[in-house]
């Protein structure tokens, strides 16, 4: 498993508290890059809506999870709303979890 796969596996521990589904299977992580030489992790993610009441908590969870798994790294998280998140972005595992 490469570092990005490991990081995504770790992010499966970060849940959307309203739904109970992790941010990876929910489709909220658009891009994740690890620059080992610079010891930086770049994340582009979204939220289910721009007005998500738990948005700060979810973003903090992503940042804190990566910092815990990659001590000594700097984590930069950018939240975007284009493309807008839709339910079609939920993985098969996520749909199974939600019984859909």
C-alpha positions in Angstrom: 0.0 0.0 0.0 1.4 3.4 -0.9 1.4 6.5 1.3 -1.8 8.0 -0.3 -3.6 4.7 0.2 -2.4 4.6 3.8 -3.6 8.2 4.3 -7.0 7.4 2.8 -7.3 4.3 5.0 -6.6 6.5 8.0 -9.2 9.1 6.9 -11.8 6.3 7.0 -11.7 7.0 10.7 -13.0 10.5 10.2 -16.8 10.4 10.3 -19.5 12.9 9.2 -21.1 13.1 12.7 -24.6 13.6 11.2 -24.6 10.6 9.0 -22.0 8.3 10.6 -20.2 7.6 7.3 -16.5 8.3 6.9 -15.3 11.1 4.7 -13.7 8.9 2.1 -16.7 6.7 1.4 -18.9 9.7 1.5 -16.9 11.1 -1.4 -15.8 14.3 0.4 -12.0 13.8 -0.4 -11.4 15.1 -3.9 -7.6 15.0 -3.9 -4.8 14.0 -1.5 -1.1 14.4 -2.2 1.9 13.6 0.0 5.2 15.5 -0.6 7.6 13.4 1.3 10.6 15.6 0.6 8.8 18.7 1.9 7.0 16.7 4.6 3.6 18.2 3.5 0.2 16.7 2.8 -2.2 18.5 0.6 -5.9 17.8 0.7 -8.7 19.2 -1.4 -12.1 18.2 0.0 -15.7 19.4 0.1 -18.6 19.2 2.4 -22.1 18.0 1.7 -23.3 21.6 1.6 -21.6 25.0 2.0 -23.6 25.5 5.2 -22.8 22.1 6.8 -23.2 22.7 10.5 -20.4 20.2 11.3 -18.1 21.5 8.5 -15.4 22.8 10.9 -15.5 19.6 12.9 -15.1 17.4 9.8 -12.2 19.5 8.4 -10.5 19.5 11.8 -11.0 15.7 11.9 -9.3 15.3 8.5 -6.3 17.5 9.6 -5.9 16.0 13.0 -6.1 12.4 11.6 -3.4 13.1 9.1 -1.2 14.8 11.7 -1.6 11.8 14.0 -0.6 9.4 11.2 2.1 11.6 9.8 3.9 13.2 12.7 6.3 16.0 11.7 4.3 16.8 8.5 2.4 19.9 7.7 -1.2 19.3 6.6 -2.9 21.8 4.3 -6.6 21.3 3.8 -8.5 23.3 1.2 -12.3 23.1 1.1 -13.9 23.7 -2.3 -17.5 23.5 -3.5 -16.9 23.0 -7.2 -17.7 20.4 -8.2 -20.6 20.4 -5.8 -21.0 17.2 -3.7 -23.8 14.9 -4.7 -25.0 11.6 -3.3 -23.7 9.9 -6.4 -20.2 10.5 -5.0 -20.8 8.0 -2.2 -18.9 4.8 -2.7 -20.5 1.4 -3.0 -19.2 0.6 0.6 -20.8 3.8 1.8 -24.1 2.9 0.1 -24.0 -0.5 1.7 -23.4 1.2 5.1 -26.4 3.4 4.5 -28.5 0.5 3.3 -29.1 2.1 -0.1 
